[in-house]
Structures are given as C-alpha cells and as structure tokens.
C-alpha cells in the first residue's frame, strides 16, 4: 500500500511568546492583578421617554379585515382574556357590536373605587 498524499487536516501551531490580547496587563507593582479605574460618568445612549402619557393604555383591540370581494373577518381581543374571531358579514357586524358592549362592561375598564370601599 502506498501512503496517503492528502495533507494533514490541522496545521501545526507555533507557540506564541508575546503577550496575549485576552490577558490583563500587569499592574505597576509588577503583580498580575488588573488595574481598576474609578468610575466616570458616561452619557447613556438611552434617553428618557419624551412622551409623557396621561396614564391610559390600550386593553381591547378590534381588528377588521374586509378585502374586496372576499369574506370579511373580525377579531376581538381584550387583556382580560377575551379572544373571539368570526368570518362573514352578518357575524362580523354582530361581533363589532358585542365588542363595543364588552368595552363598557370589561372588569379591567370598570371603576375599582367602589369595590375597595
């Protein structure tokens, strides 16, 4: 049999005698401990939210899709856990009305002051 003429898969590495980038530089005293620099104020890239809201946030969403010539669909989702989907014009109109009624009686939207008292 003849020896394989394929080169080795790994190359031979020569040892590096210079300092490594990943190693900390020695302190002035000659020890291997890294130097600690005092904290300095650095401007943050994150800025405060310039929009000061009035405390309101959305909790109910009504999504209506009515492509031209196709069957309309409606999705009613609320943060209280309500999630309904219908297809068809008659059912879509009924769900739109039901969504408006739900907004008036949703436990997340009702005033909680009377319950605590």
C-alpha positions, 0 to 999 in steps of 0.5 A: 500500500502506498501512503496517503498524499492528502495533507494533514487536516490541522496545521501545526501551531507555533507557540506564541511568546508575546503577550496575549490580547485576552490577558490583563496587563500587569499592574505597576507593582509588577503583580498580575492583578488588573488595574481598576479605574474609578468610575466616570460618568458616561452619557447613556445612549438611552434617553428618557421617554419624551412622551409623557402619557396621561396614564391610559393604555390600550386593553381591547383591540378590534381588528377588521379585515374586509378585502374586496370581494372576499369574506370579511373577518373580525377579531376581538381581543381584550387583556382580560382574556377575551379572544373571539374571531368570526368570518362573514358579514352578518357575524362580523357586524354582530361581533363589532357590536358585542365588542363595543358592549364588552368595552363598557362592561370589561372588569379591567375598564370598570371603576375599582373605587367602589369595590375597595370601599 
